[in-house]
């Protein structure tokens, strides 16, 4: 199984709503990522979890709150977003460089959640 | 500042032609990744290049890595319309989780 599954695929929310994006992988990867991508731009790193611990937070506003409940799941909780937060949110996973075995660092992306904030 | 530069940014080419996309990176990384993105879709891994001189081929695409020159190339042979997409290269320093993505090359293959 080389899939990363993201839900929902599309989300429309108002600025006062609270919603969550979910991501799941069963490849045994211990590094999981949230990226934000605007149209015609490369993905921008938001958060990285390594072994279920937050390893990187790229100065993301607190209205985005990540959570890694276990080694297979990654959530992104959204609250009081702004219209400029509308984007494609991509979850990805990879082997962690701390894992034993041959490490390639290849990122596996989910299909993405397209978020529109009204 | 760590950065990855791709050129060209846009490429419009005729079917059947050959072309090369260039990816210059500024870290001392020894690994480089290529991804493809179709419009409105996610990124799909194409190639993982893990050492100097690495060459990988898949169909009409061939990627190579020269760590001394800090350069990777993605060569397209006899392009077909199905190759139309945006191609990103990404650099990673082992021991970190920060992939530095290039600006992307938007390829359009004309029939």
Boltz contact constraints between the chains, C-beta under 6 A:
constraints:
  - contact:
      token1: [A, 42]
      token2: [B, 88]
      max_distance: 6.0
  - contact:
      token1: [A, 42]
      token2: [B, 101]
      max_distance: 6.0
  - contact:
      token1: [A, 42]
      token2: [B, 104]
      max_distance: 6.0
  - contact:
      token1: [A, 43]
      token2: [B, 101]
      max_distance: 6.0
  - contact:
      token1: [A, 48]
      token2: [B, 97]
      max_distance: 6.0
  - contact:
      token1: [A, 56]
      token2: [B, 97]
      max_distance: 6.0
  - contact:
      token1: [A, 90]
      token2: [B, 42]
      max_distance: 6.0
  - contact:
      token1: [A, 97]
      token2: [B, 94]
      max_distance: 6.0
  - contact:
      token1: [A, 97]
      token2: [B, 95]
      max_distance: 6.0
  - contact:
      token1: [A, 104]
      token2: [B, 48]
      max_distance: 6.0
  - contact:
      token1: [A, 105]
      token2: [B, 92]
      max_distance: 6.0
  - contact:
      token1: [A, 106]
      token2: [B, 45]
      max_distance: 6.0
  - contact:
      token1: [A, 106]
      token2: [B, 48]
      max_distance: 6.0
  - contact:
      token1: [A, 109]
      token2: [B, 42]
      max_distance: 6.0
  - contact:
      token1: [A, 109]
      token2: [B, 43]
      max_distance: 6.0
  - contact:
      token1: [A, 111]
      token2: [B, 42]
      max_distance: 6.0
  - contact:
      token1: [A, 112]
      token2: [B, 42]
      max_distance: 6.0
